[in-house]
Amino acid sequence: MRKYKFNLLAIDVIDGLDNNFYVIDVNGILATPPILKYKDIFHNELRKLFGNHYSFDYMCDEEGFDLLNEGLNTNSLVVISNDGFLNENKLEWREKYDFPAPPITLHKSSCLETHDNPDYPKFLIKPEFSFCGMGIELYNESEIVLTKKDEFIEQYIPGKLIDGNCYHSRLIIITNNDETIPILRLNKLCARPIIRNLNQGILTEEQSLSYISNRINDETPAEKWEKWEKWILNTDDRFENFSLELVDMIKSTNEGNNPSLIEEIKNYILIEESLIDFLRKS
């Protein structure tokens, strides 16, 4: 039986105070808790596309992988993986995709503009490879210089708040060389509320919990992570429209770019189901 393979990706976005969206990261390895929290919605969107003819063949979280595959036929027509992607490097996805993103520099912060909002840091130093906010340093000062290789300076974008907390939005998509489809839109709130009139200098680990929503308190027991993993559904029409723009940007780079792929899969499913029905009646 033919297999149609897709990869699961997440695009993280800031909704700036200037009413513009900025892509801050593209993740090829996803933690499953936010998907499992909205598992029914996630599966409903996939069933609209593939009926019951899909399954997952790899997730980095084995327990989450098993939960997502519950009740699915693992020998299915459509197979969805989550094993990373070629442009995981934060500089490489910026080069590949024409996403609106915060300005960066490989030299010193004076190359970038600074905002004057007293409640937000001015810059981040990020590793080229980083997960869950690891290795990121926040600075509320105008002049910083890179001292390590494989890092870059990014302008911090003051973003909107939800209940006094900074947050980022996440678009979860499935994609391959022919097609890209949005599946789920979420918001992730920071573990701590925003700090008013932030002090100058480098932020402490505790302060960073107010500005990096992917970071949690390392001392928090695993069973209490849900307290810090503040995922909620994103129902903003603006973000939905921006998500469709991102999807179109990705499609423009797809090697195959087959806009009729989903119809092809649906037709294949109809043929397969008709054959099964015929054999049952024979």
C-alpha positions as a Markdown table, in Angstrom:
| # | Residue | x | y | z |
|---|---|---|---|---|
| 1 | Met | 0.0 | 0.0 | 0.0 |
| 2 | Arg | 1.2 | 3.5 | -0.9 |
| 3 | Lys | 2.2 | 5.7 | 2.0 |
| 4 | Tyr | 1.8 | 9.5 | 2.2 |
| 5 | Lys | 4.2 | 11.0 | 4.7 |
| 6 | Phe | 4.0 | 14.3 | 6.5 |
| 7 | Asn | 6.2 | 15.9 | 9.1 |
| 8 | Leu | 4.8 | 17.7 | 12.2 |
| 9 | Leu | 6.2 | 21.2 | 12.7 |
| 10 | Ala | 5.5 | 24.1 | 15.1 |
| 11 | Ile | 6.0 | 27.8 | 14.3 |
| 12 | Asp | 6.2 | 30.1 | 17.3 |
| 13 | Val | 5.1 | 33.7 | 16.8 |
| 14 | Ile | 5.0 | 37.0 | 18.9 |
| 15 | Asp | 2.1 | 39.4 | 18.4 |
| 16 | Gly | 3.9 | 42.7 | 18.9 |
| 17 | Leu | 2.6 | 45.8 | 20.5 |
| 18 | Asp | 3.0 | 47.4 | 17.1 |
| 19 | Asn | 0.3 | 45.0 | 15.8 |
| 20 | Asn | 2.7 | 43.1 | 13.7 |
| 21 | Phe | 3.5 | 39.3 | 14.0 |
| 22 | Tyr | 7.0 | 38.1 | 14.3 |
| 23 | Val | 8.2 | 34.5 | 13.9 |
| 24 | Ile | 10.6 | 33.7 | 16.7 |
| 25 | Asp | 11.2 | 30.0 | 16.1 |
| 26 | Val | 10.5 | 26.9 | 14.0 |
| 27 | Asn | 10.5 | 23.6 | 15.9 |
| 28 | Gly | 10.9 | 20.2 | 14.3 |
| 29 | Ile | 10.8 | 18.3 | 17.6 |
| 30 | Leu | 7.6 | 18.9 | 19.5 |
| 31 | Ala | 6.6 | 18.1 | 23.1 |
| 32 | Thr | 3.3 | 16.4 | 23.1 |
| 33 | Pro | 1.6 | 17.9 | 26.2 |
| 34 | Pro | 0.0 | 20.9 | 24.4 |
| 35 | Ile | -1.2 | 18.6 | 21.6 |
| 36 | Leu | -2.6 | 16.1 | 24.1 |
| 37 | Lys | -4.3 | 18.9 | 26.0 |
| 38 | Tyr | -6.3 | 19.6 | 22.8 |
| 39 | Lys | -6.2 | 16.1 | 21.4 |
| 40 | Asp | -9.8 | 16.0 | 20.3 |
| 41 | Ile | -9.5 | 19.2 | 18.2 |
| 42 | Phe | -6.2 | 18.0 | 16.8 |
| 43 | His | -7.6 | 14.7 | 15.7 |
| 44 | Asn | -10.8 | 16.3 | 14.3 |
| 45 | Glu | -8.7 | 18.5 | 12.0 |
| 46 | Leu | -6.8 | 15.5 | 10.8 |
| 47 | Arg | -9.9 | 13.4 | 10.3 |
| 48 | Lys | -11.4 | 16.2 | 8.1 |
| 49 | Leu | -8.4 | 15.6 | 5.8 |
| 50 | Phe | -7.8 | 11.9 | 6.0 |
| 51 | Gly | -10.8 | 10.3 | 7.8 |
| 52 | Asn | -9.4 | 7.5 | 9.9 |
| 53 | His | -6.6 | 6.7 | 7.5 |
| 54 | Tyr | -3.7 | 8.3 | 9.4 |
| 55 | Ser | -1.3 | 7.5 | 12.2 |
| 56 | Phe | 1.9 | 8.6 | 13.8 |
| 57 | Asp | 5.1 | 6.7 | 13.3 |
| 58 | Tyr | 7.5 | 8.7 | 15.5 |
| 59 | Met | 7.3 | 11.3 | 18.4 |
| 60 | Cys | 10.2 | 12.2 | 20.7 |
| 61 | Asp | 7.9 | 11.6 | 23.6 |
| 62 | Glu | 7.1 | 7.8 | 23.6 |
| 63 | Glu | 4.2 | 8.1 | 26.1 |
| 64 | Gly | 2.7 | 11.0 | 24.1 |
| 65 | Phe | 3.3 | 9.0 | 20.9 |
| 66 | Asp | 1.3 | 6.1 | 22.3 |
| 67 | Leu | -1.6 | 8.3 | 23.4 |
| 68 | Leu | -1.8 | 10.0 | 20.0 |
| 69 | Asn | -1.9 | 6.7 | 18.3 |
| 70 | Glu | -4.7 | 5.3 | 20.5 |
| 71 | Gly | -7.5 | 3.8 | 18.4 |
| 72 | Leu | -5.6 | 4.5 | 15.1 |
| 73 | Asn | -4.6 | 1.9 | 12.5 |
| 74 | Thr | -0.8 | 2.1 | 12.5 |
| 75 | Asn | -0.7 | 0.5 | 9.0 |
| 76 | Ser | -2.4 | 3.6 | 7.6 |
| 77 | Leu | -2.3 | 5.4 | 4.3 |
| 78 | Val | -1.1 | 8.7 | 5.8 |
| 79 | Val | 1.9 | 8.6 | 8.2 |
| 80 | Ile | 2.8 | 11.7 | 10.4 |
| 81 | Ser | 6.3 | 11.9 | 11.9 |
| 82 | Asn | 8.0 | 14.4 | 14.3 |
| 83 | Asp | 11.7 | 13.7 | 13.9 |
| 84 | Gly | 13.0 | 17.2 | 13.2 |
| 85 | Phe | 13.6 | 19.0 | 9.9 |
| 86 | Leu | 16.6 | 20.1 | 7.9 |
| 87 | Asn | 16.5 | 23.7 | 8.9 |
| 88 | Glu | 16.3 | 23.3 | 12.7 |
| 89 | Asn | 19.2 | 25.8 | 13.0 |
| 90 | Lys | 17.7 | 29.2 | 13.8 |
| 91 | Leu | 19.8 | 30.9 | 11.2 |
| 92 | Glu | 19.0 | 28.4 | 8.5 |
| 93 | Trp | 15.2 | 28.6 | 8.8 |
| 94 | Arg | 15.5 | 32.4 | 8.6 |
| 95 | Glu | 17.4 | 32.0 | 5.4 |
| 96 | Lys | 15.1 | 29.4 | 3.9 |
| 97 | Tyr | 11.8 | 31.1 | 4.7 |
| 98 | Asp | 10.8 | 34.7 | 4.1 |
| 99 | Phe | 9.1 | 35.0 | 7.5 |
| 100 | Pro | 8.8 | 38.3 | 9.3 |
| 101 | Ala | 11.1 | 37.9 | 12.2 |
| 102 | Pro | 12.9 | 40.0 | 14.8 |
| 103 | Pro | 16.1 | 41.6 | 13.5 |
| 104 | Ile | 19.3 | 39.8 | 14.5 |
| 105 | Thr | 23.1 | 40.4 | 14.4 |
| 106 | Leu | 26.2 | 38.2 | 14.6 |
| 107 | His | 28.3 | 41.1 | 16.0 |
| 108 | Lys | 27.1 | 43.6 | 18.6 |
| 109 | Ser | 23.7 | 45.0 | 19.7 |
| 110 | Ser | 24.5 | 48.5 | 18.5 |
| 111 | Cys | 23.8 | 47.2 | 15.0 |
| 112 | Leu | 20.1 | 46.8 | 16.0 |
| 113 | Glu | 17.4 | 49.3 | 17.0 |
| 114 | Thr | 16.2 | 49.3 | 20.6 |
| 115 | His | 12.7 | 49.9 | 22.0 |
| 116 | Asp | 12.0 | 52.3 | 24.9 |
| 117 | Asn | 9.4 | 50.2 | 26.7 |
| 118 | Pro | 10.5 | 50.0 | 30.4 |
| 119 | Asp | 8.7 | 46.7 | 31.0 |
| 120 | Tyr | 10.5 | 44.5 | 28.4 |
| 121 | Pro | 14.2 | 43.5 | 27.9 |
| 122 | Lys | 15.9 | 44.9 | 24.9 |
| 123 | Phe | 17.9 | 42.0 | 23.5 |
| 124 | Leu | 18.3 | 38.2 | 23.7 |
| 125 | Ile | 21.4 | 36.1 | 23.0 |
| 126 | Lys | 20.3 | 32.8 | 21.5 |
| 127 | Pro | 22.2 | 29.7 | 20.5 |
| 128 | Glu | 21.7 | 28.6 | 16.9 |
| 129 | Phe | 20.3 | 25.3 | 18.3 |
| 130 | Ser | 18.1 | 25.6 | 21.4 |
| 131 | Phe | 15.0 | 23.8 | 22.8 |
| 132 | Cys | 12.7 | 24.9 | 25.6 |
| 133 | Gly | 14.4 | 28.2 | 26.0 |
| 134 | Met | 17.7 | 26.6 | 27.0 |
| 135 | Gly | 20.8 | 28.7 | 26.6 |
| 136 | Ile | 18.9 | 32.0 | 26.0 |
| 137 | Glu | 20.1 | 35.1 | 27.9 |
| 138 | Leu | 18.0 | 38.2 | 28.2 |
| 139 | Tyr | 19.5 | 41.7 | 28.5 |
| 140 | Asn | 17.9 | 45.0 | 29.4 |
| 141 | Glu | 20.8 | 47.1 | 28.3 |
| 142 | Ser | 21.7 | 48.8 | 25.0 |
| 143 | Glu | 25.2 | 47.6 | 24.4 |
| 144 | Ile | 26.1 | 43.9 | 24.4 |
| 145 | Val | 28.7 | 42.0 | 22.4 |
| 146 | Leu | 28.8 | 38.3 | 21.4 |
| 147 | Thr | 31.5 | 36.3 | 23.1 |
| 148 | Lys | 30.7 | 32.8 | 22.0 |
| 149 | Lys | 30.5 | 31.0 | 18.7 |
| 150 | Asp | 27.2 | 29.6 | 17.3 |
| 151 | Glu | 25.2 | 32.3 | 19.0 |
| 152 | Phe | 23.4 | 35.5 | 17.8 |
| 153 | Ile | 21.8 | 38.6 | 19.2 |
| 154 | Glu | 18.1 | 39.1 | 18.6 |
| 155 | Gln | 16.1 | 42.3 | 19.2 |
| 156 | Tyr | 13.4 | 41.6 | 21.8 |
| 157 | Ile | 10.0 | 42.4 | 20.5 |
| 158 | Pro | 7.6 | 43.8 | 23.2 |
| 159 | Gly | 4.5 | 41.7 | 22.8 |
| 160 | Lys | 0.9 | 41.8 | 23.9 |
| 161 | Leu | -0.2 | 40.3 | 27.2 |
| 162 | Ile | -2.9 | 37.9 | 28.4 |
| 163 | Asp | -3.9 | 38.4 | 32.0 |
| 164 | Gly | -0.7 | 40.3 | 32.6 |
| 165 | Asn | 1.5 | 37.6 | 31.1 |
| 166 | Cys | 3.7 | 37.7 | 28.1 |
| 167 | Tyr | 3.0 | 34.8 | 25.7 |
| 168 | His | 3.8 | 33.4 | 22.3 |
| 169 | Ser | 1.4 | 31.9 | 19.8 |
| 170 | Arg | 2.1 | 28.5 | 18.2 |
| 171 | Leu | 1.0 | 27.2 | 14.8 |
| 172 | Ile | 1.2 | 23.5 | 14.4 |
| 173 | Ile | 1.3 | 22.2 | 10.8 |
| 174 | Ile | 1.8 | 19.1 | 8.9 |
| 175 | Thr | 4.0 | 19.5 | 5.8 |
| 176 | Asn | 5.9 | 17.6 | 3.1 |
| 177 | Asn | 7.5 | 18.5 | -0.2 |
| 178 | Asp | 4.1 | 18.9 | -1.8 |
| 179 | Glu | 1.7 | 20.4 | 0.7 |
| 180 | Thr | 1.5 | 22.3 | 4.0 |
| 181 | Ile | -1.6 | 22.3 | 6.1 |
| 182 | Pro | -2.4 | 24.2 | 9.4 |
| 183 | Ile | -3.8 | 22.0 | 12.1 |
| 184 | Leu | -3.8 | 23.7 | 15.5 |
| 185 | Arg | -3.3 | 27.2 | 16.9 |
| 186 | Leu | -2.3 | 27.8 | 20.5 |
| 187 | Asn | -1.0 | 30.4 | 23.0 |
| 188 | Lys | 1.7 | 29.6 | 25.6 |
| 189 | Leu | 1.7 | 32.0 | 28.6 |
| 190 | Cys | 4.9 | 32.7 | 30.5 |
| 191 | Ala | 5.2 | 31.1 | 33.9 |
| 192 | Arg | 5.5 | 34.5 | 35.6 |
| 193 | Pro | 3.7 | 37.8 | 35.0 |
| 194 | Ile | 5.5 | 40.7 | 33.3 |
| 195 | Ile | 7.9 | 42.8 | 35.4 |
| 196 | Arg | 7.1 | 46.4 | 35.5 |
| 197 | Asn | 10.0 | 48.9 | 35.2 |
| 198 | Leu | 12.5 | 46.2 | 34.7 |
| 199 | Asn | 16.0 | 46.8 | 36.1 |
| 200 | Gln | 19.0 | 47.3 | 33.8 |
| 201 | Gly | 21.4 | 44.5 | 33.1 |
| 202 | Ile | 21.2 | 40.8 | 32.4 |
| 203 | Leu | 18.1 | 39.1 | 33.6 |
| 204 | Thr | 18.2 | 36.3 | 36.2 |
| 205 | Glu | 16.8 | 32.9 | 35.6 |
| 206 | Glu | 13.8 | 33.8 | 37.7 |
| 207 | Gln | 13.2 | 37.0 | 35.8 |
| 208 | Ser | 13.5 | 35.2 | 32.5 |
| 209 | Leu | 10.3 | 33.2 | 33.4 |
| 210 | Ser | 8.4 | 36.4 | 32.7 |
| 211 | Tyr | 9.7 | 36.8 | 29.2 |
| 212 | Ile | 10.5 | 33.3 | 27.7 |
| 213 | Ser | 7.3 | 31.3 | 27.5 |
| 214 | Asn | 9.1 | 28.1 | 26.6 |
| 215 | Arg | 11.1 | 28.1 | 29.8 |
| 216 | Ile | 10.0 | 26.6 | 33.0 |
| 217 | Asn | 11.4 | 26.6 | 36.5 |
| 218 | Asp | 13.9 | 23.7 | 36.6 |
| 219 | Glu | 13.2 | 23.1 | 40.3 |
| 220 | Thr | 9.5 | 22.4 | 39.6 |
| 221 | Pro | 8.6 | 18.7 | 40.0 |
| 222 | Ala | 7.5 | 17.0 | 36.8 |
| 223 | Glu | 4.0 | 16.4 | 38.1 |
| 224 | Lys | 3.5 | 20.1 | 38.5 |
| 225 | Trp | 4.7 | 21.1 | 35.0 |
| 226 | Glu | 1.1 | 21.6 | 33.9 |
| 227 | Lys | 1.1 | 24.6 | 36.3 |
| 228 | Trp | 3.9 | 26.1 | 34.2 |
| 229 | Glu | 2.8 | 24.8 | 30.8 |
| 230 | Lys | 0.1 | 27.4 | 30.3 |
| 231 | Trp | -1.2 | 26.4 | 26.9 |
| 232 | Ile | -4.6 | 27.8 | 25.8 |
| 233 | Leu | -6.4 | 27.8 | 22.4 |
| 234 | Asn | -5.7 | 30.7 | 20.1 |
| 235 | Thr | -9.0 | 31.9 | 18.6 |
| 236 | Asp | -7.7 | 35.2 | 17.2 |
| 237 | Asp | -8.8 | 35.9 | 13.6 |
| 238 | Arg | -5.7 | 38.0 | 13.0 |
| 239 | Phe | -3.5 | 35.1 | 13.9 |
| 240 | Glu | -5.5 | 32.7 | 11.8 |
| 241 | Asn | -5.0 | 34.9 | 8.8 |
| 242 | Phe | -1.3 | 35.3 | 9.5 |
| 243 | Ser | -1.1 | 31.5 | 9.9 |
| 244 | Leu | -2.4 | 31.1 | 6.3 |
| 245 | Glu | 0.2 | 33.6 | 5.1 |
| 246 | Leu | 2.9 | 31.5 | 6.8 |
| 247 | Val | 1.6 | 28.3 | 5.1 |
| 248 | Asp | 1.7 | 30.0 | 1.7 |
| 249 | Met | 5.3 | 31.1 | 2.4 |
| 250 | Ile | 6.3 | 27.5 | 3.2 |
| 251 | Lys | 4.4 | 26.2 | 0.1 |
| 252 | Ser | 6.4 | 28.6 | -2.1 |
| 253 | Thr | 9.6 | 26.7 | -1.1 |
| 254 | Asn | 8.1 | 23.2 | -1.4 |
| 255 | Glu | 9.9 | 21.2 | -4.1 |
| 256 | Gly | 6.8 | 19.4 | -5.3 |
| 257 | Asn | 4.1 | 22.0 | -4.5 |
| 258 | Asn | 1.2 | 19.7 | -5.5 |
| 259 | Pro | -2.0 | 21.7 | -4.5 |
| 260 | Ser | -4.1 | 18.7 | -5.4 |
| 261 | Leu | -2.4 | 16.3 | -3.0 |
| 262 | Ile | -5.2 | 16.2 | -0.5 |
| 263 | Glu | -7.8 | 15.4 | -3.2 |
| 264 | Glu | -5.5 | 12.7 | -4.4 |
| 265 | Ile | -5.3 | 11.2 | -1.0 |
| 266 | Lys | -9.1 | 11.4 | -0.5 |
| 267 | Asn | -9.6 | 9.7 | -3.9 |
| 268 | Tyr | -7.2 | 7.0 | -2.9 |
| 269 | Ile | -9.1 | 6.5 | 0.4 |
| 270 | Leu | -12.4 | 6.2 | -1.5 |
| 271 | Ile | -10.9 | 3.5 | -3.8 |
| 272 | Glu | -9.5 | 1.6 | -0.8 |
| 273 | Glu | -12.8 | 1.8 | 1.1 |
| 274 | Ser | -14.8 | 0.7 | -2.0 |
| 275 | Leu | -12.4 | -2.3 | -2.4 |
| 276 | Ile | -12.7 | -3.3 | 1.2 |
| 277 | Asp | -16.5 | -3.0 | 1.0 |
| 278 | Phe | -16.6 | -5.1 | -2.2 |
| 279 | Leu | -14.4 | -7.8 | -0.6 |
| 280 | Arg | -16.7 | -7.9 | 2.5 |
| 281 | Lys | -19.7 | -8.5 | 0.3 |
| 282 | Ser | -18.1 | -11.1 | -1.9 |
